Amino acid sequence: MEFKFGCHHCGVRGCSSSSKTSGSPEAKDVGYQIVESGGLSDKRAVLDKDNVKKIEDIIADIKWDKTVSVDKGSKEDAVFWFIDQDNKEGQKYKVWFNETGSADVQDGKQVGGVLEGEDGETLSSIFKLNDQK
């Protein structure tokens, strides 16, 4: 059995989990930029492993649908991407946060998806958008 310090998946010392949420390599960090009135903010990073895992799980749970239309009339609220173990940036996701707590997400191929309920609020709080307003 392989032992790790602070398992990437659950944070438990000694956990030997090797499951992955998707076919992509495990993310080390998540990079993001907040859309501000003058354009995109400086690049920022989510380094907390629990929050990186939450974002991975949220993205894994999205029901991607080519027929979902995201309102292109409004600028996205944030852009984010996963950063792998080699510090390579993955595809970028745009996200629009809604007042109801849900969020609309669009991947790099212009395919949309909706985050219902707590997922949108969780993503928003991780990116600390509420502190920006």
ZAZABA-448833 format. One line per field, with one value per atom (N, C-alpha, C, O, CB): residue number from 1; residue in one letter; chain; x, y, z. Coordinates in Angstrom, 3 decimals. Glycine has a CB too. Layout:
N
marmi	c(NUM/...)
vexke	c(A/...)
martor	c(A/...)
u	c(X/...)
v	c(Y/...)
w	c(Z/...)
***
This chain:
133
marmi	c(1/1/1/1/1/2/2/2/2/2/3/3/3/3/3/4/4/4/4/4/5/5/5/5/5/6/6/6/6/6/7/7/7/7/7/8/8/8/8/8/9/9/9/9/9/10/10/10/10/10/11/11/11/11/11/12/12/12/12/12/13/13/13/13/13/14/14/14/14/14/15/15/15/15/15/16/16/16/16/16/17/17/17/17/17/18/18/18/18/18/19/19/19/19/19/20/20/20/20/20/21/21/21/21/21/22/22/22/22/22/23/23/23/23/23/24/24/24/24/24/25/25/25/25/25/26/26/26/26/26/27/27/27/27/27/28/28/28/28/28/29/29/29/29/29/30/30/30/30/30/31/31/31/31/31/32/32/32/32/32/33/33/33/33/33/34/34/34/34/34/35/35/35/35/35/36/36/36/36/36/37/37/37/37/37/38/38/38/38/38/39/39/39/39/39/40/40/40/40/40/41/41/41/41/41/42/42/42/42/42/43/43/43/43/43/44/44/44/44/44/45/45/45/45/45/46/46/46/46/46/47/47/47/47/47/48/48/48/48/48/49/49/49/49/49/50/50/50/50/50/51/51/51/51/51/52/52/52/52/52/53/53/53/53/53/54/54/54/54/54/55/55/55/55/55/56/56/56/56/56/57/57/57/57/57/58/58/58/58/58/59/59/59/59/59/60/60/60/60/60/61/61/61/61/61/62/62/62/62/62/63/63/63/63/63/64/64/64/64/64/65/65/65/65/65/66/66/66/66/66/67/67/67/67/67/68/68/68/68/68/69/69/69/69/69/70/70/70/70/70/71/71/71/71/71/72/72/72/72/72/73/73/73/73/73/74/74/74/74/74/75/75/75/75/75/76/76/76/76/76/77/77/77/77/77/78/78/78/78/78/79/79/79/79/79/80/80/80/80/80/81/81/81/81/81/82/82/82/82/82/83/83/83/83/83/84/84/84/84/84/85/85/85/85/85/86/86/86/86/86/87/87/87/87/87/88/88/88/88/88/89/89/89/89/89/90/90/90/90/90/91/91/91/91/91/92/92/92/92/92/93/93/93/93/93/94/94/94/94/94/95/95/95/95/95/96/96/96/96/96/97/97/97/97/97/98/98/98/98/98/99/99/99/99/99/100/100/100/100/100/101/101/101/101/101/102/102/102/102/102/103/103/103/103/103/104/104/104/104/104/105/105/105/105/105/106/106/106/106/106/107/107/107/107/107/108/108/108/108/108/109/109/109/109/109/110/110/110/110/110/111/111/111/111/111/112/112/112/112/112/113/113/113/113/113/114/114/114/114/114/115/115/115/115/115/116/116/116/116/116/117/117/117/117/117/118/118/118/118/118/119/119/119/119/119/120/120/120/120/120/121/121/121/121/121/122/122/122/122/122/123/123/123/123/123/124/124/124/124/124/125/125/125/125/125/126/126/126/126/126/127/127/127/127/127/128/128/128/128/128/129/129/129/129/129/130/130/130/130/130/131/131/131/131/131/132/132/132/132/132/133/133/133/133/133)
vexke	c(M/M/M/M/M/E/E/E/E/E/F/F/F/F/F/K/K/K/K/K/F/F/F/F/F/G/G/G/G/G/C/C/C/C/C/H/H/H/H/H/H/H/H/H/H/C/C/C/C/C/G/G/G/G/G/V/V/V/V/V/R/R/R/R/R/G/G/G/G/G/C/C/C/C/C/S/S/S/S/S/S/S/S/S/S/S/S/S/S/S/S/S/S/S/S/K/K/K/K/K/T/T/T/T/T/S/S/S/S/S/G/G/G/G/G/S/S/S/S/S/P/P/P/P/P/E/E/E/E/E/A/A/A/A/A/K/K/K/K/K/D/D/D/D/D/V/V/V/V/V/G/G/G/G/G/Y/Y/Y/Y/Y/Q/Q/Q/Q/Q/I/I/I/I/I/V/V/V/V/V/E/E/E/E/E/S/S/S/S/S/G/G/G/G/G/G/G/G/G/G/L/L/L/L/L/S/S/S/S/S/D/D/D/D/D/K/K/K/K/K/R/R/R/R/R/A/A/A/A/A/V/V/V/V/V/L/L/L/L/L/D/D/D/D/D/K/K/K/K/K/D/D/D/D/D/N/N/N/N/N/V/V/V/V/V/K/K/K/K/K/K/K/K/K/K/I/I/I/I/I/E/E/E/E/E/D/D/D/D/D/I/I/I/I/I/I/I/I/I/I/A/A/A/A/A/D/D/D/D/D/I/I/I/I/I/K/K/K/K/K/W/W/W/W/W/D/D/D/D/D/K/K/K/K/K/T/T/T/T/T/V/V/V/V/V/S/S/S/S/S/V/V/V/V/V/D/D/D/D/D/K/K/K/K/K/G/G/G/G/G/S/S/S/S/S/K/K/K/K/K/E/E/E/E/E/D/D/D/D/D/A/A/A/A/A/V/V/V/V/V/F/F/F/F/F/W/W/W/W/W/F/F/F/F/F/I/I/I/I/I/D/D/D/D/D/Q/Q/Q/Q/Q/D/D/D/D/D/N/N/N/N/N/K/K/K/K/K/E/E/E/E/E/G/G/G/G/G/Q/Q/Q/Q/Q/K/K/K/K/K/Y/Y/Y/Y/Y/K/K/K/K/K/V/V/V/V/V/W/W/W/W/W/F/F/F/F/F/N/N/N/N/N/E/E/E/E/E/T/T/T/T/T/G/G/G/G/G/S/S/S/S/S/A/A/A/A/A/D/D/D/D/D/V/V/V/V/V/Q/Q/Q/Q/Q/D/D/D/D/D/G/G/G/G/G/K/K/K/K/K/Q/Q/Q/Q/Q/V/V/V/V/V/G/G/G/G/G/G/G/G/G/G/V/V/V/V/V/L/L/L/L/L/E/E/E/E/E/G/G/G/G/G/E/E/E/E/E/D/D/D/D/D/G/G/G/G/G/E/E/E/E/E/T/T/T/T/T/L/L/L/L/L/S/S/S/S/S/S/S/S/S/S/I/I/I/I/I/F/F/F/F/F/K/K/K/K/K/L/L/L/L/L/N/N/N/N/N/D/D/D/D/D/Q/Q/Q/Q/Q/K/K/K/K/K)
martor	c(A/A/A/A/A/A/A/A/A/A/A/A/A/A/A/A/A/A/A/A/A/A/A/A/A/A/A/A/A/A/A/A/A/A/A/A/A/A/A/A/A/A/A/A/A/A/A/A/A/A/A/A/A/A/A/A/A/A/A/A/A/A/A/A/A/A/A/A/A/A/A/A/A/A/A/A/A/A/A/A/A/A/A/A/A/A/A/A/A/A/A/A/A/A/A/A/A/A/A/A/A/A/A/A/A/A/A/A/A/A/A/A/A/A/A/A/A/A/A/A/A/A/A/A/A/A/A/A/A/A/A/A/A/A/A/A/A/A/A/A/A/A/A/A/A/A/A/A/A/A/A/A/A/A/A/A/A/A/A/A/A/A/A/A/A/A/A/A/A/A/A/A/A/A/A/A/A/A/A/A/A/A/A/A/A/A/A/A/A/A/A/A/A/A/A/A/A/A/A/A/A/A/A/A/A/A/A/A/A/A/A/A/A/A/A/A/A/A/A/A/A/A/A/A/A/A/A/A/A/A/A/A/A/A/A/A/A/A/A/A/A/A/A/A/A/A/A/A/A/A/A/A/A/A/A/A/A/A/A/A/A/A/A/A/A/A/A/A/A/A/A/A/A/A/A/A/A/A/A/A/A/A/A/A/A/A/A/A/A/A/A/A/A/A/A/A/A/A/A/A/A/A/A/A/A/A/A/A/A/A/A/A/A/A/A/A/A/A/A/A/A/A/A/A/A/A/A/A/A/A/A/A/A/A/A/A/A/A/A/A/A/A/A/A/A/A/A/A/A/A/A/A/A/A/A/A/A/A/A/A/A/A/A/A/A/A/A/A/A/A/A/A/A/A/A/A/A/A/A/A/A/A/A/A/A/A/A/A/A/A/A/A/A/A/A/A/A/A/A/A/A/A/A/A/A/A/A/A/A/A/A/A/A/A/A/A/A/A/A/A/A/A/A/A/A/A/A/A/A/A/A/A/A/A/A/A/A/A/A/A/A/A/A/A/A/A/A/A/A/A/A/A/A/A/A/A/A/A/A/A/A/A/A/A/A/A/A/A/A/A/A/A/A/A/A/A/A/A/A/A/A/A/A/A/A/A/A/A/A/A/A/A/A/A/A/A/A/A/A/A/A/A/A/A/A/A/A/A/A/A/A/A/A/A/A/A/A/A/A/A/A/A/A/A/A/A/A/A/A/A/A/A/A/A/A/A/A/A/A/A/A/A/A/A/A/A/A/A/A/A/A/A/A/A/A/A/A/A/A/A/A/A/A/A/A/A/A/A/A/A/A/A/A/A/A/A/A/A/A/A/A/A/A/A/A/A/A/A/A/A/A/A/A/A/A/A/A/A/A/A/A/A/A/A/A/A/A/A/A/A/A/A/A/A/A/A/A/A/A/A/A/A/A/A/A/A/A/A/A/A/A/A/A/A/A/A/A/A/A/A/A/A/A/A/A/A/A/A/A/A/A/A/A/A/A/A/A/A/A/A/A/A/A/A/A)
u	c(0.841/0.000/0.881/1.874/-0.954/0.521/1.293/0.731/-0.478/1.269/1.618/1.180/1.640/2.743/1.712/0.777/1.090/0.886/0.138/0.212/1.542/1.260/0.183/0.361/2.542/-0.929/-2.003/-2.513/-2.184/-1.537/-3.303/-3.847/-4.483/-5.213/-4.877/-4.195/-4.750/-6.275/-6.949/-4.177/-6.812/-8.260/-9.033/-10.108/-8.561/-8.502/-9.303/-8.555/-9.152/-9.781/-7.243/-6.475/-6.068/-5.417/-7.253/-6.439/-6.144/-4.738/-4.391/-7.198/-3.950/-2.607/-2.705/-3.413/-1.779/-1.999/-2.003/-3.035/-3.086/-2.242/-3.849/-4.832/-4.109/-3.126/-5.836/-4.592/-3.926/-4.817/-4.634/-3.529/-5.786/-6.696/-5.943/-5.067/-7.765/-6.288/-5.669/-6.740/-6.446/-4.690/-7.978/-9.061/-8.950/-8.429/-10.446/-9.441/-9.420/-10.838/-11.644/-8.462/-11.130/-12.485/-12.743/-13.895/-12.738/-11.689/-11.885/-10.648/-9.719/-12.173/-10.638/-9.514/-8.303/-7.245/-9.923/-8.439/-7.309/-6.391/-6.824/-7.794/-5.127/-4.211/-4.691/-5.404/-2.781/-4.301/-4.721/-4.170/-3.016/-4.263/-5.008/-4.580/-3.792/-4.108/-5.788/-2.767/-1.994/-2.589/-2.754/-0.501/-2.907/-3.473/-4.543/-4.695/-2.363/-5.265/-6.209/-5.837/-5.763/-7.708/-5.605/-5.346/-6.653/-7.548/-4.294/-6.761/-7.980/-7.730/-6.764/-9.102/-8.630/-8.646/-10.083/-11.007/-8.047/-10.266/-11.582/-11.772/-10.852/-11.742/-12.952/-13.241/-13.629/-14.591/-14.377/-12.852/-13.102/-13.501/-13.479/-11.853/-13.860/-14.336/-13.291/-13.643/-14.731/-12.018/-10.975/-10.449/-9.479/-9.850/-11.066/-10.596/-10.316/-10.905/-9.338/-9.423/-9.118/-8.128/-7.223/-8.561/-8.305/-7.369/-6.048/-5.934/-7.956/-5.074/-3.835/-4.170/-5.183/-2.769/-3.310/-3.525/-3.361/-2.432/-2.534/-4.278/-4.249/-4.317/-4.606/-5.423/-4.055/-4.086/-4.791/-4.682/-2.673/-5.521/-6.098/-5.089/-4.905/-7.558/-4.439/-3.397/-3.881/-3.293/-2.200/-4.966/-5.491/-6.003/-6.890/-6.621/-5.441/-5.767/-7.241/-7.823/-4.923/-7.849/-9.276/-10.108/-11.049/-9.733/-9.756/-10.507/-10.244/-11.157/-10.154/-9.002/-8.698/-9.556/-10.121/-7.172/-9.652/-10.460/-11.934/-12.624/-10.281/-12.417/-13.822/-14.092/-15.116/-14.166/-13.158/-13.345/-13.310/-14.099/-12.264/-12.394/-12.343/-13.674/-14.204/-11.185/-14.210/-15.481/-16.634/-17.496/-15.793/-16.635/-17.692/-17.654/-18.694/-17.542/-16.473/-16.345/-16.725/-17.348/-14.905/-16.349/-16.672/-18.184/-18.684/-15.979/-18.912/-20.360/-21.176/-22.384/-20.792/-20.535/-21.282/-21.822/-21.132/-20.386/-23.061/-23.659/-23.410/-24.124/-25.222/-22.392/-22.046/-23.062/-23.455/-20.613/-23.481/-24.518/-24.258/-24.235/-25.925/-24.063/-23.780/-24.956/-24.791/-23.411/-26.146/-27.311/-27.518/-28.355/-28.555/-26.753/-26.882/-26.279/-25.119/-26.183/-27.071/-26.540/-26.196/-26.993/-27.554/-25.013/-24.581/-24.764/-24.434/-23.085/-25.287/-25.558/-24.242/-23.536/-26.349/-23.937/-22.678/-22.766/-21.769/-22.320/-23.966/-24.126/-23.445/-23.134/-25.588/-23.214/-22.532/-21.167/-21.001/-23.370/-20.205/-18.853/-18.851/-19.551/-17.838/-18.065/-17.980/-17.480/-16.860/-17.052/-17.759/-17.323/-15.906/-15.180/-18.286/-15.517/-14.184/-13.770/-14.604/-14.157/-12.476/-11.890/-10.990/-10.253/-11.085/-11.049/-10.155/-9.663/-10.218/-10.853/-8.611/-7.992/-7.267/-6.882/-7.020/-7.084/-6.334/-4.865/-4.519/-6.871/-4.003/-2.561/-2.073/-2.316/-1.835/-1.382/-0.956/0.385/0.961/-0.851/0.855/2.087/3.301/4.279/2.344/3.249/4.363/4.166/4.847/4.527/3.226/2.904/2.379/2.530/4.124/1.767/1.147/-0.302/-1.000/1.250/-0.744/-2.128/-3.024/-2.701/-2.251/-4.154/-5.133/-6.072/-5.858/-5.927/-7.120/-8.081/-8.741/-8.880/-9.149/-9.138/-9.753/-11.268/-11.881/-9.365/-11.839/-13.289/-13.724/-13.083/-13.733/-14.812/-15.403/-16.610/-17.312/-15.810/-16.842/-17.981/-18.733/-18.141/-17.513/-20.064/-20.972/-21.737/-22.405/-21.945/-21.648/-22.376/-23.740/-23.855/-21.575/-24.771/-26.140/-26.554/-26.012/-27.109/-27.518/-27.974/-28.611/-28.662/-28.962/-29.093/-29.755/-28.761/-29.168/-30.647/-27.461/-26.448/-25.932/-24.871/-27.001/-26.676/-26.202/-25.154/-24.913/-27.389/-24.550/-23.566/-23.599/-23.923/-22.139/-23.264/-23.128/-21.639/-20.873/-23.871/-21.241/-19.837/-19.710/-20.571/-19.251/-18.632/-18.362/-16.920/-16.011/-18.626/-16.714/-15.350/-14.694/-15.308/-15.343/-13.471/-12.710/-13.266/-12.896/-11.314/-14.154/-14.745/-16.121/-16.884/-14.850/-16.431/-17.706/-18.894/-20.023/-17.910/-18.644/-19.734/-20.124/-19.263/-19.315/-21.425/-21.900/-22.386/-22.663/-22.987/-22.481/-23.021/-23.511/-23.130/-21.966/-24.357/-24.927/-24.536/-24.618/-26.475/-24.109/-23.852/-25.072/-25.403/-22.529/-25.730/-26.933/-26.600/-25.609/-27.947/-27.437/-27.385/-26.032/-25.427/-27.812/-25.562/-24.371/-23.099/-22.143/-24.210/-23.064/-21.832/-21.410/-20.233/-22.007/-22.364/-22.056/-21.596/-20.658/-23.270/-22.275/-21.907/-20.526/-19.743/-22.948/-20.226/-18.918/-17.821/-16.810/-18.866/-18.024/-17.024/-16.836/-15.707/-17.443/-17.930/-17.866/-17.100/-16.262/-19.273/-17.380/-16.710/-15.225/-14.401/-17.380/-14.884/-13.470/-12.726/-11.615/-13.306/-13.331/-12.687/-12.863/-12.353/-13.248/-13.590/-13.783/-14.411/-14.103/-12.476/-15.301/-15.960/-16.809/-16.947/-16.823/-17.378/-18.254/-17.485/-18.061/-18.913/-16.198/-15.390/-15.075/-14.704/-14.098/-15.223/-14.857/-15.960/-15.709/-14.550/-17.184/-18.325/-18.487/-19.391/-19.618)
v	c(-1.182/0.000/1.239/1.306/0.002/2.196/3.437/4.462/4.692/3.986/5.083/6.105/7.473/7.640/5.812/8.429/9.798/10.711/10.380/10.253/11.846/12.876/13.768/14.350/13.696/13.880/14.750/14.366/15.015/16.176/13.328/12.835/13.972/14.800/11.725/13.994/15.017/14.940/15.954/14.869/13.737/13.561/13.858/14.454/12.162/13.452/13.619/14.318/14.634/12.285/14.568/15.267/14.387/14.861/16.421/13.109/12.206/11.628/11.105/11.071/11.729/11.173/9.655/9.030/11.617/9.079/7.624/7.104/5.901/7.004/7.975/7.525/7.046/7.652/8.657/5.971/5.451/5.579/4.866/3.987/6.499/6.674/7.091/7.954/7.705/6.475/6.891/7.169/7.247/5.816/7.318/7.568/8.987/9.883/7.347/9.172/10.492/10.852/9.982/10.526/12.134/12.571/12.579/12.524/13.946/12.645/12.667/12.093/11.647/14.105/12.105/11.551/12.460/12.070/11.247/13.670/14.586/14.333/13.780/16.039/14.732/14.540/15.328/16.321/14.960/14.886/15.589/17.002/17.241/14.840/17.915/19.305/19.532/18.980/20.258/20.350/20.747/22.019/22.150/20.948/22.947/24.232/24.618/23.969/25.331/25.670/26.244/27.712/28.447/26.066/28.131/29.538/30.215/29.586/29.714/31.491/32.203/33.702/34.240/31.925/34.345/35.796/36.256/35.638/36.280/37.329/37.914/39.011/39.783/38.478/39.076/40.132/41.381/41.389/39.707/42.432/43.709/44.726/44.420/44.192/45.915/46.917/47.241/47.554/48.191/47.169/47.489/46.283/46.403/48.158/45.125/43.901/42.819/42.809/44.178/41.919/40.813/41.239/42.033/39.620/40.711/40.963/40.258/39.520/40.483/40.491/39.722/38.262/37.939/40.223/37.375/35.944/35.658/36.141/35.077/34.868/34.454/32.943/32.322/35.092/32.345/30.886/30.415/31.025/30.321/29.304/28.596/27.500/26.573/28.008/27.596/26.646/25.617/24.545/27.386/25.958/25.059/23.777/23.825/25.747/22.633/21.360/20.999/20.436/20.247/21.316/21.020/21.801/21.265/21.354/23.071/23.888/23.455/23.482/25.360/23.052/22.537/21.300/21.147/22.197/20.424/19.203/19.548/18.924/18.297/20.544/20.962/21.431/21.086/22.092/22.227/22.729/21.578/21.549/23.774/20.624/19.444/18.700/18.307/18.494/18.509/17.785/18.540/17.942/17.554/19.855/20.671/20.527/20.322/22.159/20.632/20.516/19.106/18.936/20.857/18.101/16.718/16.482/15.620/15.740/17.245/17.063/17.845/17.636/17.463/18.738/19.544/18.650/17.763/20.662/18.904/18.228/19.144/20.125/17.932/18.810/19.638/19.414/18.278/19.319/20.472/20.389/21.444/22.641/20.574/20.994/21.938/22.858/23.891/21.187/22.494/23.335/24.387/25.277/22.473/24.286/25.279/26.582/26.626/24.799/27.639/28.926/29.771/29.924/29.665/30.307/31.219/32.619/32.887/30.953/33.505/34.863/35.573/36.051/35.649/35.627/36.243/37.772/38.465/35.791/38.289/39.734/40.313/41.503/40.093/39.480/39.966/39.306/38.138/39.692/40.058/39.543/38.546/38.736/40.692/37.486/36.502/37.164/38.226/35.337/36.519/37.044/36.591/37.284/36.603/35.427/34.901/33.919/33.365/34.213/33.724/32.725/31.873/32.404/33.387/30.539/29.711/28.528/28.193/29.233/27.895/26.761/25.933/26.431/27.224/24.655/23.763/23.811/23.964/22.317/23.679/23.656/22.285/21.883/24.826/21.564/20.204/20.193/21.239/19.355/18.995/18.825/19.449/19.786/17.353/19.607/20.197/21.698/22.310/19.490/22.279/23.706/24.096/25.244/24.529/23.154/23.463/23.844/23.212/22.257/24.888/25.333/24.549/24.366/26.840/24.086/23.369/24.338/25.550/22.391/23.780/24.623/25.601/25.330/23.761/26.733/27.764/27.597/27.230/29.169/27.876/27.867/29.286/29.964/26.849/29.728/31.014/30.720/29.729/31.846/31.583/31.354/32.665/33.724/30.745/32.548/33.647/33.244/32.210/33.957/34.051/33.748/34.420/35.585/34.209/33.682/34.187/34.549/34.018/33.149/35.455/35.890/34.759/34.813/37.031/33.746/32.631/31.659/30.725/31.884/31.865/30.970/29.988/29.392/30.222/29.814/28.925/29.671/30.860/28.429/28.971/29.606/28.926/27.743/29.540/29.675/29.138/29.039/29.956/30.037/27.922/27.692/27.375/26.716/26.546/27.849/27.539/27.072/27.712/28.775/25.948/25.447/26.077/26.887/23.909/25.707/26.288/25.979/26.631/25.821/24.987/24.615/25.250/24.858/23.093/26.231/26.947/26.061/26.340/27.522/24.996/24.141/24.630/24.895/22.614/24.745/25.296/24.248/23.105/26.263/24.666/23.830/24.721/25.888/22.825/24.174/24.948/24.297/23.079/25.049/25.128/24.672/25.049/26.226/25.302/24.048/24.309/24.474/23.937/23.179/25.216/25.303/25.664/26.669/24.029/24.814/25.135/25.172/25.852/24.148/24.453/24.413/25.805/26.158/23.490/26.586/27.939/28.819/29.604/28.560/28.672/29.451/29.052/29.905/29.267/27.755/27.274/27.845/28.344/25.727/27.772/28.297/29.795/30.285/28.019/30.512/31.948/32.258/33.159/32.539/31.519/31.810/31.459/32.143/31.042/30.413/30.059/31.188/31.548/28.716/31.739/32.822/34.167/35.192/32.904/34.146/35.337/36.494/37.660/35.773/36.148/37.213/38.087/39.290/36.624/37.456/38.239/39.359/40.397/37.331/39.157/40.187/41.332/42.423/39.585/41.084/42.092/43.136/44.238/41.414/42.771/43.653/44.761/45.586/42.854)
w	c(0.000/0.000/0.000/0.725/1.214/-0.800/-0.912/0.056/0.097/-2.367/0.839/1.783/1.318/0.798/3.195/1.517/1.117/2.312/3.233/-0.087/2.299/3.289/2.712/1.642/3.663/3.412/2.951/1.574/0.581/2.935/1.512/0.248/-0.552/-0.007/0.504/-1.844/-2.727/-2.769/-2.949/-4.141/-2.601/-2.751/-1.483/-1.541/-3.192/-0.333/0.871/1.997/3.027/1.346/1.818/2.832/3.996/4.927/3.339/3.965/5.072/4.903/3.844/5.150/5.947/5.906/5.833/6.622/7.142/4.894/4.766/3.783/3.525/6.098/3.235/2.255/1.005/0.578/1.911/0.425/-0.773/-2.003/-2.990/-0.568/-1.936/-3.058/-4.310/-4.262/-2.720/-5.423/-6.680/-7.724/-8.917/-7.190/-7.274/-8.230/-8.772/-8.107/-7.569/-9.970/-10.595/-10.998/-11.328/-11.827/-10.968/-11.281/-12.773/-13.203/-10.712/-13.567/-15.009/-15.676/-15.002/-15.518/-16.983/-17.711/-17.729/-18.224/-19.101/-17.196/-17.223/-16.037/-15.026/-17.223/-16.149/-15.026/-13.826/-13.967/-15.404/-12.653/-11.448/-11.454/-11.810/-10.189/-11.058/-10.987/-9.711/-8.656/-11.055/-9.828/-8.661/-8.085/-6.872/-9.021/-8.959/-8.576/-9.600/-10.635/-8.479/-9.295/-10.244/-10.397/-9.412/-9.767/-11.621/-11.887/-12.258/-12.823/-13.012/-11.940/-12.325/-12.427/-11.885/-11.319/-13.136/-13.242/-13.075/-13.604/-14.604/-12.348/-12.147/-13.194/-13.466/-10.690/-13.772/-14.738/-13.960/-13.192/-15.738/-14.182/-13.527/-14.586/-15.777/-12.731/-14.171/-15.130/-16.195/-17.332/-14.399/-15.839/-16.800/-17.557/-18.304/-16.105/-17.380/-18.031/-17.002/-15.922/-18.860/-17.340/-16.428/-15.353/-15.610/-17.205/-14.156/-13.065/-13.362/-14.340/-11.706/-12.525/-12.616/-12.385/-11.765/-11.589/-12.888/-12.656/-11.169/-10.520/-13.501/-10.654/-9.255/-9.234/-10.256/-8.429/-8.091/-8.015/-6.755/-5.691/-8.063/-6.904/-5.771/-5.441/-6.229/-6.091/-4.296/-3.926/-2.905/-2.761/-3.375/-2.197/-1.174/-1.833/-2.685/-0.361/-1.437/-2.089/-1.961/-2.888/-1.505/-0.824/-0.654/-1.666/-2.249/0.783/-1.871/-2.824/-4.256/-5.082/-2.655/-4.572/-5.913/-6.169/-7.252/-6.059/-5.182/-5.314/-5.500/-6.306/-4.078/-4.754/-4.898/-6.327/-6.916/-3.890/-6.883/-8.247/-9.243/-10.187/-8.598/-9.039/-9.920/-9.882/-10.921/-9.502/-8.678/-8.531/-9.191/-9.834/-7.044/-9.023/-9.633/-11.149/-11.776/-9.229/-11.743/-13.196/-13.653/-14.701/-13.644/-12.868/-13.228/-13.216/-13.939/-12.264/-12.397/-12.268/-13.292/-13.407/-10.895/-14.034/-15.009/-16.116/-16.620/-15.607/-16.474/-17.632/-18.828/-19.032/-17.423/-19.609/-20.769/-21.878/-22.142/-21.274/-22.515/-23.532/-24.605/-24.317/-22.905/-25.834/-26.920/-27.202/-27.850/-28.183/-26.721/-26.983/-25.894/-26.042/-27.107/-24.793/-23.720/-24.210/-24.619/-22.397/-24.168/-24.624/-23.416/-22.491/-25.540/-23.445/-22.395/-22.951/-24.106/-21.947/-22.126/-22.578/-22.907/-22.018/-21.504/-24.181/-24.608/-24.545/-24.750/-26.037/-24.259/-24.172/-22.944/-22.906/-24.158/-21.945/-20.753/-20.652/-21.002/-19.482/-20.177/-20.011/-18.864/-17.869/-19.753/-19.001/-17.931/-16.645/-16.681/-18.338/-15.511/-14.216/-13.876/-13.162/-13.116/-14.390/-14.088/-15.180/-15.896/-12.690/-15.282/-16.169/-15.279/-14.449/-17.386/-15.452/-14.647/-15.446/-16.493/-13.379/-14.943/-15.618/-14.578/-13.520/-16.744/-14.898/-14.019/-14.391/-15.562/-14.102/-13.394/-13.600/-13.144/-12.006/-12.819/-14.035/-13.691/-12.947/-12.651/-14.959/-12.658/-11.885/-12.567/-11.900/-11.645/-13.890/-14.635/-14.856/-15.679/-15.980/-14.111/-14.221/-15.597/-16.015/-13.903/-16.301/-17.587/-17.341/-16.548/-18.574/-18.035/-17.893/-18.831/-20.005/-18.171/-18.310/-19.119/-19.813/-19.808/-18.257/-20.413/-21.125/-20.163/-18.971/-21.825/-20.703/-19.877/-19.874/-20.876/-20.379/-18.722/-18.549/-18.208/-17.404/-17.434/-18.821/-18.468/-17.584/-17.785/-19.751/-16.609/-15.725/-15.485/-15.276/-14.382/-15.525/-15.232/-13.980/-13.971/-16.447/-12.916/-11.684/-11.722/-12.102/-10.437/-11.328/-11.318/-9.900/-8.930/-11.913/-9.786/-8.463/-7.674/-6.445/-8.601/-8.357/-7.673/-7.045/-6.355/-8.645/-7.274/-6.729/-7.757/-7.573/-5.554/-8.843/-9.896/-10.729/-10.521/-10.794/-11.651/-12.526/-13.882/-13.989/-11.911/-14.906/-16.260/-16.558/-16.262/-17.327/-17.144/-17.445/-18.923/-19.505/-16.575/-19.523/-20.922/-21.025/-20.496/-21.846/-21.713/-21.867/-23.091/-23.786/-21.984/-23.344/-24.443/-25.816/-26.793/-24.375/-25.910/-27.191/-27.367/-28.249/-27.307/-26.525/-26.584/-26.220/-26.624/-27.968/-25.461/-24.989/-23.598/-22.759/-24.968/-23.365/-22.105/-21.135/-21.500/-22.359/-19.895/-18.835/-17.717/-17.630/-18.319/-16.861/-15.763/-14.442/-14.286/-15.893/-13.493/-12.128/-11.306/-11.170/-11.528/-10.764/-9.985/-8.504/-8.010/-10.177/-7.820/-6.370/-5.795/-6.166/-5.800/-4.868/-4.100/-4.935/-4.561/-3.000/-6.065/-6.850/-7.327/-7.255/-8.047/-7.808/-8.252/-7.096/-7.230/-8.925/-5.952/-4.773/-4.271/-3.853/-3.661/-4.311/-3.860/-4.746/-4.251/-3.868/-6.050/-6.985/-6.759/-6.730/-8.455/-6.600/-6.367/-5.087/-5.069/-6.298/-4.021/-2.752/-2.815/-2.208/-1.608/-3.538/-3.674/-4.389/-3.998/-4.448/-5.424/-6.154/-5.442/-5.894/-7.568/-4.323/-3.509/-4.272/-4.027/-2.939/-5.205/-5.959/-5.050/-5.270/-7.071/-4.020/-3.143/-2.448/-2.122/-2.097/-2.223/-1.575/-2.525/-2.090/-1.044/-3.825/-4.827/-5.018/-5.505/-6.163/-4.627/-4.958/-3.949/-4.078/-5.039)
***
